[in-house]
């Protein structure tokens, strides 16, 4: 099947030694728009069904710079509140 075929689309992988404690996904490169759309749908479904997040306003973020002694990293462009 071709690269745009649903059977070729990636799916969530369970946490493993390299990705603990997170579920993860490996995407082919270059990524086409069909895969981006599928990934977006997977993320929305996961947030809604697994985490019970029904409103984007409920999302917060935590970010840090690994290369600068774990210094906090501000990402105002996300439009999300920073987790405290």
Helices and strands as residue ranges (DSSP letters): G 6-8, H 33-45, I 46-50, G 56-58, E 60-61, E 64-65, G 66-68, E 71-72, G 76-78, E 81-82
